[in-house]
Amino acid sequence: MIMYWASVPFWYGVEMLLAVVLVGLPLMVYWALRFALAADRGGVTGRAGRCLAPWLITWATVVALAYNAPFALRFSLSAPALGAYAERIMERGPIHYESCEWAGLYRVCGGGAEHGSLDGVPVPGSAGFTTTEWAIYSNTGFAWHPGAVPQETADDIYVRIVGDWYGSRGWDGW
């Protein structure tokens, strides 16, 4: 679940922290006690790899998160479909927000031309759209800004992903 929550432009930080505290830490304590009891009875010999598996999985997850691997993989696999969705927005005009569909591994909803500045003038050839996740509602998405860097406002925050792609987050931070 943590890897899934980290596969979006803006992580679900609070949810990830709660998962670690409420699920991860109790599991680690359980496995540490289980390992200690098995070691005390001499039952660890020959099964050390199996006893260390939870710790190795935990460290592999930490390393993957440190390198932002979940997002990089999901975005790389979805980039062609996201590009086609952005092209459709640029060709046909705005798409209503309730109109959702899959673009690669992301469920995208609505979309329209992006505003490149505070004056509200759309950037020619740009497109922005939101994403929805099954686990939680969020006001995040992607923006395609060829040749222009989107300006942050009091409502919107952008982070550059690669090339002309930006991740966007709306006013509520969710």
Disulfide bonds with the S-S distance in Angstrom:
Cys100-Cys109 1.93
